[in-house]
Structure formats: C-alpha cells, structure tokens
C-alpha cells in the first residue's frame, strides 16, 4: 500500500455545527425539572450499555432499547467511554446520549482508531483513523419486558471522517454517509433454565468500510448493502449478564477485505447510574492485519 501524502483535511464548519447539536440538547435536558429527569422507572439493565457508535445496545450491536432508564414522561441522559485493544490497533470511543420518554434516542460519539502497527509501517507513526457519529433512534412499538412481541426501533447513524487522507488513498469514495438500521429486542423471563434471556436482532443498510473508519464506497461498488447483527445474553441475576454478539460486515475495498466481528462479554449493572462491560473480541482481519483479537472495556454513566 503506498504511503499517503495528501494534506490533512479538517472537519468543515457545517459538520462541526452538527457535532455541537447534541451537547446543546444535553444542556437543555439538564435544565428540565428534576422530576422529569428522575432516576428512571424502567427495570435494571433494560437500557443496555453503549455500543461503539454511541447507540444504546451491546458493544458491537445497537438494540431497540432507548438510552437510560426513563419511562413515559421521563428523560434519561448517559455518557460513556470505551477502549478496545488488539495489540495492532487501539480503538477509543466516547460519547453521550439522551433518551426522551422511552420513545426517542439522540446520540453522539467520536471514534479514534490508533494504527499502532500499520502507521509506522506506512511511515506515519502516530497515525489514526477518526470519525464523528450522530445517531437517532425511534421506538416504533412493543416493549422489551411487557409485550408479547419484541420492542422494535428504527435508527440512523450519520458518520463523518475527521481526516480523509488514508481512506482516500486506499480507494474509499466518500468521507461521510449514513447507516440505517432496524432492531428488535426482547427479554424472555426465565427463558434460559430459570434465568432471564435477552435477544436482539438488527438489520443494517450501509456502504461503510470498517464501520466507516475507512470511508464509504470503493472499487467494489458504491451502493448500500444489507447486513445482519445479533446479540444474546443471559441475566444471571439482576446485576450481571453474560452473552455474545455477532456483526456481519461487507466492505467495498477489494484491497482490504473485511471479516465479521464477534465478542463474548460480561456486563455488570450495579445500579441505574453505572454499567460496565468487559468483552473478548475477535475482529478477524482488519486492514491487511489478520488475527485481530483482544479486550474491550466500556463504562456508561447515566441519570
């Protein structure tokens, strides 16, 4: 792969203004009366954790749940930080989300993938792939606990590169685009040998390369493709969960084929203000480097 020599391209003002939109909304939420921003009435763990693109869900996969524990007439606010490390790559993500009345979720996240091994090999020590993500999720129907059918939601994630140098060199066509997804999530009480069972299925429509970190579109095509994602977890008791996730991936760059992602995780939910997820991830081959396995840690705080 040739060494990139294009100049750094900073995020344009119109995109920066979009990134500021959610912090302003967070400030507005904080200004709401305290009774509207209560601790939340939903059951523990039904808000999920924060996934790598900022939506409420598992680590890799968005779920149909709305961020926080707010029920009708309540608002939930969460903030999170995540790190995943495979040795060759280190991904850092931080962001926040607002859950409005258990109906609408708005989120923002910033991702930075440190090219620990690949950067120096390209003559770019300290190089990283960075993008900002703004998300929205609308609950369309159902309830994870109290309805016969799963809770169902429709979501969108708008993604924009903070520098298009490396994605442009490897053949990506665009530095920004959006993913559309729909998720269904259900808790089956005593569904696994007396323990509660959580299942989620997500369909994503996207043209992202490596979730957008390597841009969008490429020499293999420019259209969106449908991919499947799934999560399954057992609630050992009300504070602990163990489970696994799968995320199908299809890229558009023939020089950089992608593998599906998997993890196994342990989640701890000590109260409605904190969740901690520790996972072992298997990312397969990422940007020519194979056997990318390692650890993932995510902390989410909320009120």
N, C-alpha and C positions, 0 to 999 in steps of 0.2 A: 504494500500500500504506500503511495507516495506521501511524503511529508507535506502537510498543509502549509500554505504560505499566504492565505488570504487574511486580510486585516480583521481584527475583532469587530463584530457588529453589535452595538449596544441595543438594548430594548427600546423601541421607539416610544415617544410620548403617549401615543394613543393607547399602547398596550400597558404602559406604566399606570395610566389613569384607571384602567380596568383592574389592575392589581390592588389599587387603593380602595376599590369599591367595598370589599368585604370588611376590611378594618373599620371603615366608616359605619357599616351595618353592625359590627360588633359593638362599637361605641354606642350606637342607638339602642341596641339590646340591653346594654348595661344601664342605660338611662331609664329603662322600663321600671315600673313599680316592682318592689321586691316580691309581692305575691304572684306576679306574672312570671318571675324568674325563680320560682321555687326550686327546691332540690329535685323535684320531678316525681311523678306518681307512678311511672312505669316500673316494672319488675327489674331487679338487678340483672345485668348482662344483656338486657333486651336492646340496648343502644349499640351493641357490638363494640369494636375497637375502631381504630383509624387505619384505613388501608393506604398504600403508598402513594395514591393520587389524591388523598385528602378526604375521600368519602367515608361515611360510616360503614363498617363491614369487618372483614377479616384483615389479614396482612396484605394479600395479593388481590383479593376479590371484593368488589363492592357488594353490599347486601341491600335488601329492600328496606331495612330499618332506617329511621331518621336519627341523626346525631343527638346525643344527650338522652335525658330521661323525661323530657317534658311530654305530658299528655295534652289533651284538649285544653286550650286557654293557658298553656304554659310554654315557656321558651327555654331551650337548653343551649348552652354555649360550651364548646370544647376546644382545647388546644393540644397539639401533640408534637412529639419528636421521635424520629425513627432512624436507626442505623442498621445497615446490613453490610457484612464484610465477607468476601470470599477469598481474600488474600491478593488477588489480582485487581479487584475492584472494591471500592467502598462507596455505598450509596447513603447519603444523608438527606432526610426529608423533614421539613417542619411545616406546620400549617395550623389552621383553625377552621371551625365550622359552627354554624348557627342552625339549630332545629326549631322550626316555628310550628307550634301547636300540633306536633306529631303528624304534620302534613307536608311541609316543605323544608328541605335542607339546602343551605348555601355554604360552599366551602372554598378554601384557597390553600394551595400548597406550593412549596418551592423545593425542587429536587436538584441535587448535585451529585453526579457520579464521578468520583475521582479515579482517573486512569492510572492506577498505581504501577502496573507493569507495562501497559501499552503506551502510555505517554512518553516515558524515556526511550522506548524502542523507536518511536516516531521522531525523536529529537525534540519532544515537547514535555520536559519534566514539569510536573505540577498541573498538567492539562486536565480538564474536567468537561463533562457534558452537563449542561444545566438547562432546566426549563421551569416555567411557571404554569400552574394549572388552576383554573377557576371552574368550580363544579356546581351543579344544581340537580336536585333530586326531588321528584314529586311522588308522594304516596298516592296510588290510584285506588286502592281498595284492600280489604282483608285486614287481618291482624295476626301478628306472629304467634299470639297465645290464644286469643278468644274466638277466633272464627274457624270454621271447618276448613276453609281454603287458605292457602298461604297469603301473607302480605305481599302485595305487588307494587312495584315502583318503576318509574321511568326516569332515567338520568342522562345528563350530558356533562362532558368534561372538555373544556376548551384548553388547549395546550399550546404554548409558545416558547420557542427556543430563546435563550438569553444570548447565545452566540451560535451562528450557523456555520462556523468555519469547518469543523470536522464533518458534520453531517453533509454539508455541501460537497466536500471533496470526495466522500465515498459514494455519492450519487443520489442522495435524497433530493426531491424536487421542491419541497416547501418547508418553511421553518415554523409553520403553525397550522393547526387544524383542530377538529373536534371529534371526540368519540361519543357515540350514542350507545346506551345500554338499557336493558330491562332486567330486573332481578325479581325473584320470588323467594321468600324466606319463611320458614315455618318451624315452630317448636312443637315437638310431639312429647307430651307429658308421659313420663315413664315408658318412653318408646324404645329404650335400649337396656333391657334387663333390669328394669326398675328405675333407670336413670333417664333424665330428660335428654332428648336428642334434638339437635339443631341442624337443619338442612337448608342450603341455599343453592340456587341455580341462576346463572347470569348469562345472557347473550349480549355480545358486544359487536358493534358495527364500526370498523376503524380502518384507517390506512396508515397507522403509525408503525415505525420501525423501532423495535425495542421500547415499546410503550411511548414512543415519541422522543426519547433521548437521542435517537439517530434520525430525527426528522420524519418526514411523511412522504409516501410515494417513492418511486425509484425506477430502475431499468426494467423491473419485472412487472410493472404496471402502476397505475395511479388511482385505481378505484378502491372503494372500501370493501373489506371482507368481513364475513360473519365468523366470530369465534365463540367458543363456549368456555365457561368458567364455573367452578363448583367448590363448595365448602361443606364439610360435615364435621360436627363436633358433638361430644358427649359432655354434659354438665355433671361432673362427679358429685358436686354439691353446689349450693348457691353461689359460692365464691370461686370455684375452679372449673376450668373447661380444658379438654384436650381434643385435638382434632387434626384435620389435614385439609389442604387446598390444592386445587389444580387450575392452571390458567393456560389455555391454548394460545399459541402465538403464531402469527404469519407475517413475515416481513416482505418488503418489496425490493430488497437489495440482493442481487444474485451473488455478490462477492461476500456477503455477510449473512449466511442463513441463520435462522433462529430456531431455538428449541423451546418446547413447552416448559413452563415453570411449575414447581411443586414445593410444598412445605409440609412439615408436621409441627404443631405448635402446642404450647401450654399457655393458657390465659388465666390471670388472677384478677378478680374483681372484688377488692376488699370492701368497697362502698361505692356510692354513686358518684364520687368525686375523682376516682382513680381507677385506671385499668392498665395492666402490664402484660404484654405478650412477648414471649420468648419462642423463637422458632428455629428449626434447622431447614435451610432452603437448598434446593437443587435447581439451578438455573441452566444446566447443560452448557452449551457453547454460547458465549457472548462475544461478539466482535472478534472472531477468529480464535479466541482462547477457550479451550474446552474444559470440562470437569469443574465448572464453577459452582462449588458448594460452600456453604458456610453458615454463619449465625446471623440472626435477625432479632433486634430488640426494639420494642415500641412502647412508649409511655403516653397515655392520654389522660389529661386532667379536665374536669368539667364541673359545671354548676348550673 
